[in-house]
Amino acid sequence: MSEIPPKEGSPKRAQAWRLAVPLIGAAVLLAFALGALRGPLHQERPVNEGPSSSPAHPTSEAPRAQAARQPPRTPAASTAPQAAAEHESLHATVVPVGPEDEIPSAESPNPLPQVNDPIEPEKPQTARWRLGKTERITELLDRDVRRLELERDAAVARGDAAERQRLDILIRREQSRLTHLREDLVKLAAQAAVEPPEP
């Protein structure tokens, strides 16, 4: 088998790449470092000032100009919260209050207790009242059993044996409750018949 001859200049290319990659990385890091050093100087310049003419000795003029613009500080005024507030106010937009603006009042530390509506007295639970409630519950439960029976018929038509079995259990449980409620209805009807009329 014959070997494929290597391309001419490939070792030189490999050496060039070995040198180029670290040089490119170093150049990127240097550009990033210079940008980071120059960044805070550009951020501190006020927005409304245009590009100022640079003096012959910028390092000696800049601290004097800043000292002239800033008011003298007292030791009590140089606390950390105030420094943070000053830093925030440099970037905040202040809008003057107009005559039509409403200034919200400060919330009271002890608000007044909330007044609730009076609770209506509960009606006496007479036999007639219990009879009406039991009739309503029986009506709703009977409607629920009919719905479950329709769902069971649909499950049988689909051939879903597990769903049919689950619905059969639910229907038996609800029918047992209906039987007890109907017995209660008979007793409550007898009690309501002898009960004096409500005032």
N, CA, C and O atoms as a DFTB+ gen file, in Angstrom:
796 C
 N C O
     1  1       0.858      -1.194       0.000
     2  2       0.000       0.000       0.000
     3  2       0.881       1.226       0.000
     4  3       1.874       1.291       0.724
     5  1       0.526       2.170      -0.792
     6  2       1.334       3.392      -0.895
     7  2       0.828       4.420       0.094
     8  3      -0.381       4.585       0.256
     9  1       1.745       5.120       0.761
    10  2       1.369       6.136       1.742
    11  2       1.088       7.452       1.044
    12  3       1.703       7.768       0.025
    13  1       0.156       8.220       1.595
    14  2      -0.177       9.532       1.032
    15  2       0.874      10.507       1.510
    16  3       1.091      10.633       2.715
    17  1       1.534      11.202       0.595
    18  2       2.577      12.150       1.009
    19  2       1.945      13.317       1.740
    20  3       0.865      13.772       1.362
    21  1       2.607      13.814       2.792
    22  2       2.042      14.967       3.522
    23  2       2.065      16.211       2.667
    24  3       2.926      16.377       1.803
    25  1       1.092      17.098       2.923
    26  2       1.016      18.349       2.164
    27  2       2.189      19.229       2.534
    28  3       2.684      19.227       3.661
    29  1       2.604      19.970       1.550
    30  2       3.709      20.894       1.809
    31  2       3.230      22.045       2.663
    32  3       2.135      22.569       2.456
    33  1       4.040      22.436       3.615
    34  2       3.733      23.598       4.446
    35  2       2.822      23.290       5.623
    36  3       2.540      24.195       6.408
    37  1       2.338      22.040       5.790
    38  2       1.444      21.743       6.912
    39  2       2.132      21.861       8.257
    40  3       1.484      22.332       9.192
    41  1       3.425      21.464       8.444
    42  2       4.054      21.715       9.749
    43  2       4.183      23.199      10.046
    44  3       4.075      23.612      11.201
    45  1       4.410      23.996       9.026
    46  2       4.521      25.447       9.248
    47  2       3.173      26.029       9.670
    48  3       3.095      26.919      10.518
    49  1       2.121      25.503       9.055
    50  2       0.789      25.994       9.434
    51  2       0.472      25.628      10.877
    52  3      -0.075      26.444      11.619
    53  1       0.809      24.413      11.276
    54  2       0.550      23.986      12.649
    55  2       1.306      24.849      13.649
    56  3       0.770      25.209      14.697
    57  1       2.568      25.183      13.317
    58  2       3.344      26.046      14.206
    59  2       2.742      27.443      14.268
    60  3       2.691      28.062      15.331
    61  1       2.284      27.938      13.112
    62  2       1.681      29.273      13.078
    63  2       0.422      29.313      13.946
    64  3       0.187      30.291      14.655
    65  1      -0.385      28.252      13.891
    66  2      -1.593      28.219      14.712
    67  2      -1.261      28.121      16.188
    68  3      -1.931      28.734      17.019
    69  1      -0.220      27.348      16.522
    70  2       0.181      27.236      17.918
    71  2       0.604      28.580      18.486
    72  3       0.412      28.839      19.674
    73  1       1.169      29.422      17.665
    74  2       1.574      30.748      18.135
    75  2       0.413      31.746      18.080
    76  3       0.305      32.627      18.932
    77  1      -0.452      31.600      17.073
    78  2      -1.516      32.596      16.867
    79  2      -2.589      32.531      17.945
    80  3      -3.081      33.570      18.387
    81  1      -2.960      31.328      18.375
    82  2      -4.063      31.198      19.337
    83  2      -3.733      31.884      20.666
    84  3      -4.560      32.648      21.163
    85  1      -2.547      31.640      21.268
    86  2      -2.259      32.371      22.514
    87  2      -2.145      33.874      22.315
    88  3      -2.525      34.648      23.193
    89  1      -1.621      34.292      21.160
    90  2      -1.500      35.736      20.910
    91  2      -2.881      36.401      20.795
    92  3      -3.099      37.498      21.309
    93  1      -3.790      35.727      20.121
    94  2      -5.145      36.279      19.983
    95  2      -5.810      36.361      21.367
    96  3      -6.461      37.355      21.690
    97  1      -5.638      35.308      22.177
    98  2      -6.204      35.321      23.525
    99  2      -5.629      36.439      24.371
   100  3      -6.356      37.106      25.106
   101  1      -4.317      36.645      24.269
   102  2      -3.688      37.719      25.039
   103  2      -4.198      39.086      24.588
   104  3      -4.401      39.977      25.414
   105  1      -4.404      39.257      23.280
   106  2      -4.900      40.532      22.757
   107  2      -6.322      40.806      23.254
   108  3      -6.658      41.940      23.593
   109  1      -7.151      39.762      23.293
   110  2      -8.531      39.936      23.777
   111  2      -8.525      40.317      25.259
   112  3      -9.254      41.220      25.668
   113  1      -7.710      39.637      26.061
   114  2      -7.627      39.963      27.488
   115  2      -7.126      41.382      27.714
   116  3      -7.627      42.088      28.589
   117  1      -6.137      41.802      26.925
   118  2      -5.605      43.151      27.057
   119  2      -6.675      44.193      26.716
   120  3      -6.805      45.205      27.404
   121  1      -7.446      43.934      25.637
   122  2      -8.513      44.872      25.262
   123  2      -9.585      44.932      26.350
   124  3     -10.106      46.006      26.650
   125  1      -9.910      43.802      26.930
   126  2     -10.911      43.772      27.996
   127  2     -10.423      44.539      29.225
   128  3     -11.177      45.297      29.834
   129  1      -9.141      44.332      29.584
   130  2      -8.595      45.021      30.750
   131  2      -8.570      46.526      30.540
   132  3      -8.885      47.287      31.455
   133  1      -8.195      46.964      29.333
   134  2      -8.185      48.405      29.057
   135  2      -9.597      48.980      29.088
   136  3      -9.815      50.083      29.588
   137  1     -10.547      48.232      28.556
   138  2     -11.939      48.696      28.592
   139  2     -12.462      48.797      30.009
   140  3     -13.202      49.727      30.330
   141  1     -12.088      47.842      30.874
   142  2     -12.535      47.877      32.267
   143  2     -11.917      49.058      33.014
   144  3     -12.568      49.673      33.858
   145  1     -10.655      49.372      32.699
   146  2     -10.015      50.508      33.362
   147  2     -10.602      51.833      32.906
   148  3     -10.724      52.765      33.700
   149  1     -10.966      51.924      31.638
   150  2     -11.502      53.188      31.111
   151  2     -12.986      53.334      31.382
   152  3     -13.510      54.448      31.348
   153  1     -13.682      52.224      31.653
   154  2     -15.140      52.260      31.813
   155  2     -15.629      53.185      32.905
   156  3     -16.493      54.013      32.616
   157  1     -15.151      53.116      34.138
   158  2     -15.678      53.984      35.200
   159  2     -15.461      55.462      34.937
   160  3     -16.257      56.280      35.397
   161  1     -14.414      55.835      34.217
   162  2     -14.187      57.255      33.923
   163  2     -15.288      57.804      33.035
   164  3     -15.723      58.943      33.206
   165  1     -15.741      56.983      32.075
   166  2     -16.801      57.453      31.175
   167  2     -18.151      57.472      31.870
   168  3     -19.009      58.281      31.513
   169  1     -18.365      56.610      32.846
   170  2     -19.647      56.585      33.536
   171  2     -19.812      57.763      34.480
   172  3     -20.939      58.204      34.704
   173  1     -18.732      58.286      35.040
   174  2     -18.842      59.384      35.991
   175  2     -19.055      60.729      35.316
   176  3     -19.453      61.687      35.979
   177  1     -18.800      60.827      34.016
   178  2     -18.979      62.097      33.322
   179  2     -20.463      62.434      33.250
   180  3     -21.242      61.580      32.827
   181  1     -20.894      63.620      33.635
   182  2     -22.309      63.995      33.560
   183  2     -22.798      63.953      32.119
   184  3     -22.034      64.170      31.179
   185  1     -24.112      63.665      31.964
   186  2     -24.674      63.515      30.631
   187  2     -24.775      64.848      29.913
   188  3     -24.578      64.900      28.699
   189  1     -25.076      65.932      30.626
   190  2     -25.328      67.203      29.962
   191  2     -24.048      67.910      29.514
   192  3     -24.116      68.881      28.760
   193  1     -22.895      67.444      29.959
   194  2     -21.662      68.080      29.516
   195  2     -21.229      67.472      28.202
   196  3     -21.307      66.257      28.023
   197  1     -20.786      68.281      27.304
   198  2     -20.254      67.800      26.038
   199  2     -18.824      67.371      26.240
   200  3     -18.308      67.421      27.356
   201  1     -18.164      66.939      25.152
   202  2     -16.763      66.569      25.276
   203  2     -15.933      67.797      25.612
   204  3     -15.886      68.760      24.846
   205  1     -15.285      67.751      26.757
   206  2     -14.520      68.917      27.194
   207  2     -13.114      68.839      26.623
   208  3     -12.592      67.763      26.330
   209  1     -12.530      69.996      26.477
   210  2     -11.161      70.027      25.972
   211  2     -10.252      69.559      27.088
   212  3     -10.314      70.077      28.203
   213  1      -9.404      68.578      26.794
   214  2      -8.557      68.007      27.839
   215  2      -7.422      68.967      28.140
   216  3      -6.782      69.467      27.215
   217  1      -7.155      69.240      29.424
   218  2      -6.072      70.125      29.793
   219  2      -4.733      69.433      29.596
   220  3      -4.670      68.231      29.339
   221  1      -3.673      70.206      29.720
   222  2      -2.342      69.667      29.493
   223  2      -1.992      68.627      30.536
   224  3      -1.326      67.642      30.220
   225  1      -2.429      68.824      31.786
   226  2      -2.161      67.865      32.861
   227  2      -3.493      67.407      33.452
   228  3      -3.960      67.972      34.442
   229  1      -4.113      66.372      32.841
   230  2      -5.431      65.960      33.328
   231  2      -5.407      65.387      34.727
   232  3      -6.394      65.519      35.450
   233  1      -4.333      64.761      35.133
   234  2      -4.310      64.146      36.454
   235  2      -4.313      65.178      37.566
   236  3      -4.860      64.916      38.638
   237  1      -3.723      66.337      37.347
   238  2      -3.678      67.350      38.399
   239  2      -4.923      68.218      38.411
   240  3      -5.300      68.732      39.464
   241  1      -5.581      68.399      37.248
   242  2      -6.755      69.279      37.165
   243  2      -8.027      68.578      37.643
   244  3      -8.887      69.216      38.250
   245  1      -8.160      67.278      37.380
   246  2      -9.420      66.591      37.670
   247  2      -9.754      66.585      39.156
   248  3     -10.901      66.873      39.498
   249  1      -8.823      66.275      40.068
   250  2      -9.210      66.297      41.485
   251  2      -9.604      67.684      41.981
   252  3     -10.494      67.810      42.822
   253  1      -8.941      68.740      41.462
   254  2      -9.304      70.104      41.893
   255  2     -10.713      70.455      41.436
   256  3     -11.483      71.058      42.184
   257  1     -11.052      70.072      40.189
   258  2     -12.386      70.390      39.663
   259  2     -13.459      69.640      40.451
   260  3     -14.517      70.197      40.743
   261  1     -13.188      68.376      40.796
   262  2     -14.169      67.627      41.576
   263  2     -14.310      68.197      42.981
   264  3     -15.419      68.260      43.512
   265  1     -13.208      68.611      43.585
   266  2     -13.270      69.183      44.926
   267  2     -14.042      70.494      44.929
   268  3     -14.741      70.798      45.895
   269  1     -13.923      71.280      43.852
   270  2     -14.643      72.550      43.784
   271  2     -16.141      72.323      43.629
   272  3     -16.940      73.107      44.143
   273  1     -16.540      71.247      42.915
   274  2     -17.959      70.989      42.684
   275  2     -18.642      70.379      43.898
   276  3     -19.826      70.632      44.120
   277  1     -17.935      69.586      44.686
   278  2     -18.557      68.903      45.817
   279  2     -18.524      69.782      47.060
   280  3     -17.523      70.449      47.319
   281  1     -19.634      69.790      47.848
   282  2     -19.635      70.542      49.102
   283  2     -18.752      69.832      50.121
   284  3     -18.561      68.619      50.034
   285  1     -18.212      70.571      51.083
   286  2     -17.368      69.934      52.095
   287  2     -18.201      68.961      52.927
   288  3     -19.355      69.228      53.261
   289  1     -17.588      67.839      53.248
   290  2     -18.299      66.798      53.998
   291  2     -17.915      66.862      55.457
   292  3     -16.770      67.132      55.822
   293  1     -18.921      66.602      56.281
   294  2     -18.654      66.483      57.719
   295  2     -18.503      65.000      58.028
   296  3     -18.981      64.179      57.246
   297  1     -17.872      64.623      59.114
   298  2     -17.714      63.199      59.424
   299  2     -19.041      62.474      59.593
   300  3     -19.130      61.292      59.260
   301  1     -20.084      63.142      60.102
   302  2     -21.365      62.475      60.298
   303  2     -22.066      62.218      58.977
   304  3     -22.868      61.290      58.872
   305  1     -21.770      63.039      57.953
   306  2     -22.462      62.910      56.670
   307  2     -21.865      61.822      55.806
   308  3     -22.426      61.525      54.751
   309  1     -20.779      61.223      56.187
   310  2     -20.124      60.244      55.321
   311  2     -20.465      58.815      55.724
   312  3     -19.622      57.922      55.626
   313  1     -21.679      58.598      56.171
   314  2     -22.092      57.245      56.532
   315  2     -22.435      56.463      55.280
   316  3     -22.680      57.042      54.221
   317  1     -22.452      55.142      55.405
   318  2     -22.673      54.271      54.244
   319  2     -24.067      54.441      53.633
   320  3     -24.160      54.477      52.406
   321  1     -25.169      54.550      54.410
   322  2     -26.478      54.710      53.776
   323  2     -26.584      56.000      52.976
   324  3     -27.204      56.028      51.912
   325  1     -25.973      57.078      53.493
   326  2     -26.059      58.333      52.749
   327  2     -25.229      58.255      51.480
   328  3     -25.612      58.817      50.453
   329  1     -24.100      57.568      51.537
   330  2     -23.286      57.420      50.333
   331  2     -24.047      56.634      49.282
   332  3     -23.978      56.948      48.093
   333  1     -24.779      55.606      49.720
   334  2     -25.576      54.825      48.772
   335  2     -26.703      55.667      48.197
   336  3     -27.020      55.554      47.013
   337  1     -27.317      56.519      49.032
   338  2     -28.393      57.387      48.542
   339  2     -27.856      58.400      47.541
   340  3     -28.509      58.688      46.538
   341  1     -26.664      58.945      47.808
   342  2     -26.072      59.892      46.859
   343  2     -25.769      59.209      45.544
   344  3     -25.985      59.785      44.477
   345  1     -25.268      57.981      45.611
   346  2     -24.966      57.246      44.388
   347  2     -26.243      56.998      43.587
   348  3     -26.248      57.105      42.360
   349  1     -27.335      56.664      44.301
   350  2     -28.607      56.445      43.624
   351  2     -29.133      57.733      43.011
   352  3     -29.693      57.717      41.916
   353  1     -28.954      58.860      43.719
   354  2     -29.513      60.108      43.212
   355  2     -28.776      60.609      41.984
   356  3     -29.319      61.414      41.228
   357  1     -27.546      60.150      41.770
   358  2     -26.825      60.550      40.560
   359  2     -27.518      60.008      39.321
   360  3     -27.485      60.643      38.267
   361  1     -28.150      58.835      39.435
   362  2     -28.765      58.202      38.275
   363  2     -30.282      58.315      38.286
   364  3     -30.933      57.763      37.399
   365  1     -30.867      59.004      39.251
   366  2     -32.318      59.100      39.349
   367  2     -32.825      60.349      38.634
   368  3     -32.127      61.360      38.552
   369  1     -34.049      60.261      38.119
   370  2     -34.700      61.399      37.494
   371  2     -35.640      62.016      38.517
   372  3     -36.511      61.328      39.050
   373  1     -35.475      63.302      38.797
   374  2     -36.293      63.987      39.784
   375  2     -37.331      64.807      39.042
   376  3     -36.997      65.637      38.196
   377  1     -38.611      64.564      39.369
   378  2     -39.713      65.293      38.746
   379  2     -40.310      66.222      39.790
   380  3     -40.687      65.762      40.868
   381  1     -40.408      67.523      39.504
   382  2     -40.983      68.437      40.498
   383  2     -42.476      68.171      40.679
   384  3     -43.162      67.749      39.748
   385  1     -42.969      68.425      41.899
   386  2     -44.374      68.203      42.219
   387  2     -45.173      69.395      41.716
   388  3     -44.852      70.545      42.016
   389  1     -46.220      69.106      40.946
   390  2     -47.065      70.162      40.405
   391  2     -48.189      70.502      41.357
   392  3     -48.423      69.770      42.318
   393  1     -48.904      71.620      41.108
   394  2     -49.994      72.013      42.014
   395  2     -51.174      71.031      41.980
   396  3     -51.902      70.913      42.966
   397  1     -51.375      70.317      40.846
   398  2     -52.510      69.403      40.758
   399  2     -52.159      67.992      41.244
   400  3     -53.037      67.132      41.323
   401  1     -50.900      67.750      41.565
   402  2     -50.492      66.423      42.024
   403  2     -50.946      66.193      43.460
   404  3     -50.910      67.092      44.301
   405  1     -51.381      64.942      43.715
   406  2     -51.783      64.567      45.063
   407  2     -50.648      63.781      45.697
   408  3     -50.160      62.803      45.130
   409  1     -50.243      64.211      46.855
   410  2     -49.178      63.517      47.570
   411  2     -49.843      62.567      48.551
   412  3     -50.599      63.002      49.419
   413  1     -49.564      61.241      48.420
   414  2     -50.219      60.292      49.338
   415  2     -49.718      60.483      50.758
   416  3     -48.541      60.755      50.995
   417  1     -50.636      60.336      51.684
   418  2     -50.255      60.481      53.091
   419  2     -49.566      59.204      53.554
   420  3     -49.826      58.116      53.041
   421  1     -48.698      59.358      54.516
   422  2     -47.978      58.203      55.045
   423  2     -48.940      57.294      55.801
   424  3     -49.863      57.759      56.469
   425  1     -48.703      55.983      55.680
   426  2     -49.580      55.035      56.355
   427  2     -49.355      55.095      57.858
   428  3     -48.230      55.242      58.337
   429  1     -50.436      54.979      58.569
   430  2     -50.356      55.009      60.020
   431  2     -49.795      53.680      60.525
   432  3     -50.174      52.622      60.021
   433  1     -48.901      53.720      61.511
   434  2     -48.381      52.446      62.023
   435  2     -49.441      51.632      62.759
   436  3     -49.310      50.413      62.872
   437  1     -50.491      52.287      63.263
   438  2     -51.577      51.591      63.947
   439  2     -52.891      51.883      63.225
   440  3     -53.621      52.794      63.617
   441  1     -53.206      51.108      62.158
   442  2     -54.453      51.385      61.425
   443  2     -55.674      51.058      62.281
   444  3     -55.609      50.262      63.217
   445  1     -56.780      51.694      61.933
   446  2     -58.029      51.451      62.660
   447  2     -58.524      50.043      62.363
   448  3     -58.322      49.546      61.255
   449  1     -59.163      49.390      63.322
   450  2     -59.671      48.036      63.053
   451  2     -60.804      48.081      62.034
   452  3     -61.605      49.015      62.005
   453  1     -60.847      47.040      61.196
   454  2     -61.874      46.964      60.163
   455  2     -63.212      46.605      60.795
   456  3     -63.296      45.726      61.653
   457  1     -64.267      47.308      60.351
   458  2     -65.604      47.060      60.886
   459  2     -66.317      46.100      59.941
   460  3     -66.505      46.414      58.765
   461  1     -66.711      44.942      60.440
   462  2     -67.406      43.940      59.627
   463  2     -68.909      44.140      59.710
   464  3     -69.428      44.766      60.634
   465  1     -69.593      43.588      58.712
   466  2     -71.056      43.634      58.718
   467  2     -71.576      42.792      59.880
   468  3     -70.963      41.792      60.253
   469  1     -72.703      43.200      60.446
   470  2     -73.249      42.400      61.557
   471  2     -73.696      41.026      61.058
   472  3     -74.199      40.894      59.943
   473  1     -73.509      40.022      61.886
   474  2     -73.893      38.657      61.538
   475  2     -75.372      38.481      61.831
   476  3     -75.838      38.752      62.938
   477  1     -76.106      38.022      60.821
   478  2     -77.541      37.820      61.003
   479  2     -77.765      36.609      61.903
   480  3     -77.036      35.620      61.819
   481  1     -78.757      36.691      62.747
   482  2     -79.018      35.535      63.617
   483  2     -79.458      34.332      62.792
   484  3     -80.204      34.463      61.821
   485  1     -78.984      33.168      63.196
   486  2     -79.306      31.945      62.467
   487  2     -80.755      31.546      62.728
   488  3     -81.268      31.650      63.843
   489  1     -81.391      31.088      61.656
   490  2     -82.787      30.668      61.809
   491  2     -82.845      29.405      62.670
   492  3     -81.941      28.572      62.620
   493  1     -83.897      29.271      63.446
   494  2     -84.003      28.059      64.278
   495  2     -84.136      26.822      63.396
   496  3     -84.878      26.817      62.413
   497  1     -83.403      25.775      63.767
   498  2     -83.414      24.551      62.971
   499  2     -84.587      23.671      63.396
   500  3     -84.449      22.688      64.123
   501  1     -85.724      24.080      62.905
   502  2     -86.953      23.355      63.225
   503  2     -87.050      22.121      62.341
   504  3     -86.246      21.932      61.428
   505  1     -88.034      21.289      62.618
   506  2     -88.248      20.075      61.803
   507  2     -88.606      20.458      60.369
   508  3     -88.211      19.786      59.417
   509  1     -89.363      21.552      60.231
   510  2     -89.739      22.008      58.891
   511  2     -88.500      22.480      58.117
   512  3     -88.378      22.230      56.917
   513  1     -87.581      23.165      58.817
   514  2     -86.349      23.650      58.170
   515  2     -85.471      22.453      57.764
   516  3     -84.927      22.427      56.660
   517  1     -85.334      21.452      58.672
   518  2     -84.528      20.270      58.365
   519  2     -85.154      19.462      57.227
   520  3     -84.444      18.865      56.418
   521  1     -86.468      19.449      57.171
   522  2     -87.158      18.737      56.090
   523  2     -86.825      19.373      54.735
   524  3     -86.555      18.669      53.762
   525  1     -86.846      20.716      54.681
   526  2     -86.529      21.394      53.418
   527  2     -85.087      21.131      52.974
   528  3     -84.822      20.899      51.795
   529  1     -84.156      21.172      53.945
   530  2     -82.749      20.914      53.606
   531  2     -82.557      19.475      53.122
   532  3     -81.834      19.227      52.156
   533  1     -83.214      18.529      53.805
   534  2     -83.051      17.122      53.428
   535  2     -83.667      16.852      52.060
   536  3     -83.133      16.055      51.288
   537  1     -84.779      17.503      51.753
   538  2     -85.388      17.345      50.423
   539  2     -84.427      17.838      49.335
   540  3     -84.282      17.204      48.290
   541  1     -83.781      18.966      49.594
   542  2     -82.846      19.516      48.594
   543  2     -81.640      18.597      48.396
   544  3     -81.206      18.371      47.266
   545  1     -81.099      18.067      49.499
   546  2     -79.944      17.169      49.395
   547  2     -80.338      15.892      48.652
   548  3     -79.568      15.386      47.836
   549  1     -81.535      15.371      48.933
   550  2     -82.005      14.153      48.270
   551  2     -82.163      14.383      46.771
   552  3     -81.818      13.523      45.961
   553  1     -82.684      15.544      46.417
   554  2     -82.863      15.872      44.998
   555  2     -81.509      15.925      44.267
   556  3     -81.374      15.393      43.165
   557  1     -80.521      16.563      44.884
   558  2     -79.193      16.668      44.257
   559  2     -78.512      15.308      44.160
   560  3     -77.862      15.001      43.161
   561  1     -78.665      14.496      45.202
   562  2     -78.020      13.181      45.207
   563  2     -78.671      12.260      44.172
   564  3     -77.989      11.465      43.524
   565  1     -79.989      12.372      44.023
   566  2     -80.693      11.572      43.017
   567  2     -80.229      11.950      41.609
   568  3     -80.050      11.079      40.758
   569  1     -80.039      13.235      41.365
   570  2     -79.539      13.698      40.069
   571  2     -78.119      13.170      39.809
   572  3     -77.772      12.816      38.682
   573  1     -77.309      13.126      40.875
   574  2     -75.936      12.640      40.747
   575  2     -75.916      11.148      40.411
   576  3     -75.088      10.703      39.615
   577  1     -76.825      10.374      41.015
   578  2     -76.892       8.936      40.723
   579  2     -77.285       8.710      39.264
   580  3     -76.729       7.831      38.606
   581  1     -78.225       9.484      38.758
   582  2     -78.613       9.334      37.343
   583  2     -77.451       9.654      36.408
   584  3     -77.269       8.992      35.386
   585  1     -76.663      10.672      36.762
   586  2     -75.491      11.015      35.929
   587  2     -74.466       9.886      35.946
   588  3     -73.901       9.536      34.910
   589  1     -74.230       9.318      37.128
   590  2     -73.270       8.210      37.230
   591  2     -73.752       6.983      36.443
   592  3     -72.945       6.277      35.839
   593  1     -75.067       6.733      36.450
   594  2     -75.594       5.602      35.682
   595  2     -75.385       5.800      34.192
   596  3     -75.089       4.845      33.475
   597  1     -75.540       7.056      33.710
   598  2     -75.290       7.327      32.290
   599  2     -73.806       7.123      31.951
   600  3     -73.474       6.586      30.894
   601  1     -72.922       7.556      32.856
   602  2     -71.494       7.347      32.624
   603  2     -71.139       5.867      32.634
   604  3     -70.277       5.426      31.874
   605  1     -71.810       5.089      33.505
   606  2     -71.553       3.646      33.542
   607  2     -72.004       2.988      32.245
   608  3     -71.318       2.104      31.731
   609  1     -73.159       3.411      31.703
   610  2     -73.637       2.850      30.439
   611  2     -72.668       3.174      29.304
   612  3     -72.442       2.348      28.420
   613  1     -72.093       4.387      29.333
   614  2     -71.116       4.751      28.290
   615  2     -69.851       3.915      28.425
   616  3     -69.253       3.537      27.417
   617  1     -69.428       3.617      29.670
   618  2     -68.232       2.792      29.880
   619  2     -68.472       1.365      29.408
   620  3     -67.564       0.739      28.862
   621  1     -69.702       0.829      29.612
   622  2     -70.031      -0.514      29.137
   623  2     -70.009      -0.534      27.612
   624  3     -69.527      -1.498      27.016
   625  1     -70.526       0.520      26.971
   626  2     -70.528       0.584      25.510
   627  2     -69.097       0.652      24.959
   628  3     -68.821       0.107      23.890
   629  1     -68.210       1.301      25.664
   630  2     -66.805       1.387      25.233
   631  2     -66.047       0.102      25.523
   632  3     -65.008      -0.154      24.916
   633  1     -66.552      -0.703      26.436
   634  2     -65.849      -1.915      26.840
   635  2     -64.800      -1.652      27.908
   636  3     -63.857      -2.428      28.061
   637  1     -64.963      -0.544      28.658
   638  2     -64.015      -0.170      29.710
   639  2     -64.481      -0.799      31.025
   640  3     -65.303      -0.229      31.742
   641  1     -63.940      -1.987      31.330
   642  2     -64.403      -2.733      32.499
   643  2     -63.986      -2.058      33.803
   644  3     -64.756      -2.053      34.763
   645  1     -62.780      -1.487      33.853
   646  2     -62.300      -0.851      35.088
   647  2     -63.160       0.367      35.441
   648  3     -63.520       0.561      36.602
   649  1     -63.486       1.184      34.437
   650  2     -64.324       2.364      34.685
   651  2     -65.740       1.951      35.097
   652  3     -66.345       2.577      35.967
   653  1     -66.262       0.896      34.469
   654  2     -67.596       0.410      34.829
   655  2     -67.622      -0.051      36.280
   656  3     -68.573       0.235      37.008
   657  1     -66.576      -0.767      36.704
   658  2     -66.517      -1.256      38.080
   659  2     -66.421      -0.094      39.072
   660  3     -67.070      -0.110      40.118
   661  1     -65.608       0.915      38.737
   662  2     -65.481       2.090      39.618
   663  2     -66.820       2.807      39.762
   664  3     -67.201       3.204      40.863
   665  1     -67.538       2.971      38.639
   666  2     -68.827       3.661      38.671
   667  2     -69.887       2.842      39.406
   668  3     -70.753       3.410      40.071
   669  1     -69.828       1.515      39.294
   670  2     -70.768       0.657      40.043
   671  2     -70.613       0.871      41.541
   672  3     -71.604       0.957      42.265
   673  1     -69.354       0.958      42.012
   674  2     -69.104       1.173      43.444
   675  2     -69.661       2.524      43.882
   676  3     -70.303       2.623      44.928
   677  1     -69.416       3.564      43.083
   678  2     -69.938       4.901      43.420
   679  2     -71.461       4.918      43.443
   680  3     -72.063       5.526      44.329
   681  1     -72.084       4.256      42.478
   682  2     -73.558       4.250      42.405
   683  2     -74.140       3.541      43.626
   684  3     -75.118       4.012      44.208
   685  1     -73.547       2.415      44.018
   686  2     -74.049       1.695      45.204
   687  2     -73.924       2.554      46.461
   688  3     -74.825       2.579      47.300
   689  1     -72.798       3.256      46.581
   690  2     -72.585       4.116      47.753
   691  2     -73.623       5.237      47.801
   692  3     -74.200       5.513      48.853
   693  1     -73.859       5.890      46.636
   694  2     -74.822       7.001      46.603
   695  2     -76.257       6.500      46.821
   696  3     -77.062       7.182      47.456
   697  1     -76.570       5.332      46.304
   698  2     -77.921       4.787      46.511
   699  2     -78.153       4.441      47.973
   700  3     -79.269       4.577      48.474
   701  1     -77.102       3.992      48.664
   702  2     -77.233       3.710      50.100
   703  2     -77.523       5.006      50.865
   704  3     -78.357       5.026      51.771
   705  1     -76.836       6.074      50.498
   706  2     -77.104       7.366      51.145
   707  2     -78.519       7.840      50.842
   708  3     -79.193       8.392      51.712
   709  1     -78.973       7.624      49.601
   710  2     -80.343       8.022      49.231
   711  2     -81.373       7.272      50.067
   712  3     -82.384       7.845      50.474
   713  1     -81.123       6.014      50.319
   714  2     -82.066       5.221      51.124
   715  2     -82.183       5.809      52.530
   716  3     -83.284       5.943      53.062
   717  1     -81.035       6.159      53.131
   718  2     -81.068       6.753      54.478
   719  2     -81.765       8.113      54.466
   720  3     -82.514       8.438      55.388
   721  1     -81.519       8.907      53.420
   722  2     -82.154      10.227      53.352
   723  2     -83.664      10.109      53.189
   724  3     -84.408      10.911      53.753
   725  1     -84.123       9.127      52.431
   726  2     -85.566       8.965      52.243
   727  2     -86.235       8.522      53.553
   728  3     -87.371       8.899      53.842
   729  1     -85.522       7.728      54.323
   730  2     -86.057       7.350      55.646
   731  2     -86.140       8.586      56.545
   732  3     -87.114       8.768      57.276
   733  1     -85.101       9.439      56.481
   734  2     -85.132      10.679      57.278
   735  2     -86.261      11.591      56.830
   736  3     -86.871      12.276      57.651
   737  1     -86.544      11.603      55.521
   738  2     -87.623      12.454      55.010
   739  2     -88.972      12.051      55.611
   740  3     -89.783      12.909      55.959
   741  1     -89.200      10.779      55.729
   742  2     -90.482      10.310      56.289
   743  2     -90.600      10.759      57.746
   744  3     -91.649      11.245      58.170
   745  1     -89.512      10.593      58.508
   746  2     -89.554      10.995      59.923
   747  2     -89.740      12.509      60.070
   748  3     -90.534      12.973      60.888
   749  1     -88.986      13.274      59.252
   750  2     -89.062      14.742      59.352
   751  2     -90.428      15.266      58.910
   752  3     -90.929      16.246      59.462
   753  1     -91.025      14.617      57.922
   754  2     -92.364      15.039      57.489
   755  2     -93.380      14.835      58.608
   756  3     -94.287      15.646      58.796
   757  1     -93.215      13.742      59.345
   758  2     -94.139      13.486      60.463
   759  2     -93.921      14.519      61.567
   760  3     -94.884      14.991      62.172
   761  1     -92.648      14.878      61.834
   762  2     -92.370      15.878      62.870
   763  2     -92.841      17.270      62.448
   764  3     -93.344      18.032      63.274
   765  1     -92.680      17.603      61.168
   766  2     -93.091      18.928      60.690
   767  2     -94.606      19.068      60.711
   768  3     -95.111      20.182      60.855
   769  1     -95.355      17.960      60.570
   770  2     -96.821      18.029      60.551
   771  2     -97.347      18.416      61.915
   772  3     -98.372      19.093      61.999
   773  1     -96.679      18.009      62.997
   774  2     -97.180      18.319      64.340
   775  2     -96.516      19.570      64.930
   776  3     -96.854      20.001      66.032
   777  1     -95.578      20.138      64.186
   778  2     -94.837      21.298      64.696
   779  2     -95.711      22.566      64.574
   780  3     -96.423      22.725      63.583
   781  1     -95.663      23.451      65.557
   782  2     -96.451      24.685      65.440
   783  2     -95.907      25.566      64.306
   784  3     -94.715      25.515      64.003
   785  1     -96.760      26.358      63.691
   786  2     -96.299      27.208      62.595
   787  2     -95.311      28.251      63.081
   788  3     -95.342      28.683      64.234
   789  1     -94.424      28.646      62.158
   790  2     -93.413      29.643      62.510
   791  2     -94.042      31.005      62.655
   792  3     -94.995      31.314      61.940
   793  1     -93.535      31.851      63.575
   794  2     -94.141      33.177      63.771
   795  2     -93.847      34.085      62.580
   796  3     -94.275      35.239      62.564
